[in-house]
């Protein structure tokens, strides 16, 4: 799915996902606000990473810990300044499925809340 409006929430999330798929932390951070928030899927409620430095550290750790892992987008749903992404994360012979809820502000990802099926 492609958004024709480069300022849309969907377009912002698509830029984020392109950088994320490349595991390019600098490019990911360029798609996020300086006060960004990322909530990961750590049980039971996820760990909250606040601010660019903390979020950068989380991405760096994720990619270092699972360099062969990869996400496949199953569906994108845009709702105003929010985008929901259903995904599948695969590694070796395993996988999990989950959902990310993104909030976008001024064309950048401000928040990414991740949830996984358990």
N, C-alpha and C positions, 0 to 999 in steps of 0.2 A: 504494500500500500504506500503510495507516495502522496505527499501533500503539495498542492500547487502554491500555497502561501508560505513563503520562507519565514514569516514571522509567527506562524501558527504553533501551538503547543505540540502538535504532531510532528512538525518539521524539526522542532528543537529536540524531541526525543529521538527522532531518526538520526540526527547528527550525533547525539550521545551514543546510540547503539552502534553506529558505524565505528566510532572510536573505541568503544568497548569491545566489539568483535575483533578489532585489531590488537587488543590488549595494550593500547597506547595511552598510558596514564596522563601524559601531558595533554594529549588531544581530548581525553575525557574531561579533564579539569577545565579546559578551555570552553566546554559546553555547559559548565555549571557556574552558579553564582558564588561569590566569595563567602557568603554565609550559608552555603549549602548544607543539607542534612541527608545522611544515608542511614537507614535502619536495615541491618543485615538480618539473616534468617537464623541466627544462633538461638537455640532453645533457652528458656521457654518463650521469651518475648522479643528476641532480637536485641542486638547491641546497637546503640544510637551513636553515630559519629557526627559531630557538629563542627562545621567550619572546614575550609578548604584543606588545611593541613591534616586534620583528622581523617577526612574523606580520602585524600590522596594516600595516606598510610593504609587505609582499609583496602583500596584497590590494589596497591602494590603487594600487600600480603596475600590477597586473593589470587592474583596471577602467579606469584611465586610458589604458592602452595599447591596449585593445580594447573601447571602450564599446558597440559593436554586437554583440560576441560573446555567445553564449548556450549554456548547457548543457542537455541533455535527458537525464533519467535513463532508462536502459534496464532496469535491474534493481537491486533492493536485497536484500542477503542478510545477515541478522543471525546472529551466532554468539557468544553470550555477551556480552562487553564490546567486541566488534568488529563492525563493519558494513562490508561491501564494496558499493561502488556502481559499477556499469558505466554509463558515460556516453558521450555524443557532444557534442563542442563544435563549434559551427558559427559561421562568420563569412563575410560576403559570399558568394562562390561556393565556399568551401572548408569542410572539416571534418576532425577527427581523432576517434578513439575511444580511450577509456582506462578505467582503473579507479582508484578511490580506496579505500584501506584505512584506516578510521577506528578509533581506540581511544577508548573513552568511560570517564570516571571521574567518579563522583558526579553523573551526569546532564549532564555537559559533555564536549565534544570535547576530548580531550587530545592527540590526534595525528591528522594527516591526511597519509598517504603517497600521492602521486599517480604514476601510471604511464600512459604513452601508447604506443599502437601506432606503430611507426616504419616 
